Amino acid sequence: MLSEKKLKQLRDKAVQIRMSIVEMIWQAKSGHSGASLGTVEIMVALYYHIMRHKPGNPRWPERDRFVLSKGHGVPALYAVLADCGYFPKEDLKKFRQIGQHLQGHPYHRETPGLEATTGSLGQGLSIGLGMALAAKLRQERHFYYILCGDGEMQEGQIWEAAMLGRKYKLDNVIAFVDRNYYQHCDHTEKIMPLDPLAPRWESFGWDTFEIDGHDFSQIIDAVEKAKAVKDKPSMIIARTTKGKGVSFMENLPGCHGKPLSEDELHRAMEEVARGI
């Protein structure tokens, strides 16, 4: 169980990361704010409590790996990596600038701390599973954490990957679905219904958990349980709020890739700082 001190540290860090996301996207006048703000607690829990990693040695062989399948949510990952020390925080001001390394989707050859180039939806899960299978064959002992969007669940490649994960007993894989119920244009259940999502993953042979994706205790508890699972991968369905922390962006499809005006920036920063 997490101590109150540790919980406060993680919550404070989440506020800092959200402020970095808002400022980064405002400066770039481009970026996916809704998708990024909703995944902050998952990424903070992973990088500040769960994963083994060394910012000073990004290619450390014994590190755990994180693959962001929903690549458009990369501002959250960039903010976390910069805060951890993988690259200078000043680089965040160059987000989405031509010739710079922080592009609108992850490009792992240019940015320290990135494990895979993603952005074409549905592919990140396959990439992570392939990496995990290779690690199994090499008898390496580390975990692969993969974050998918719920809109990605409509891609056939996701379910092909799901079959592979169970076939090869990839218990070194712990994946998440950012289950906010919204994708680019509308509510997921209007575009292509996904519920009941947990039984679908269970039917493909994955150990499945359902949690509040903004509750650090639930995130960490689910991961600890998933790490104890043997001979099959785990999927954590994390219920989240798109645009979390900014009242005029929460659960609105229009905030998916909408840049902020200067007035909206100040309002958003105030709300995030207050923890709304």
Secondary structure by P-SEA (a helix, b strand, c coil): cccaaaaaaaaaaaaaaaaaaaaaaaaaccccaaaaaaaaaaaaaaacccccccccccccccbbbbbccccccaaaaaaaaaaacccccccccccccccccccccccccccccccccccccccaaaaaaaaaaaaaaabbbbbbbbbbcccccccaaaaaaaaaaaaaccccbbbbbccccccccccccccccccccaaaaaaacccccccccccaaaaaaaaaaaaacccbbbbbbccccccccccccccccccccccccaaaaaaaaaaaaacc
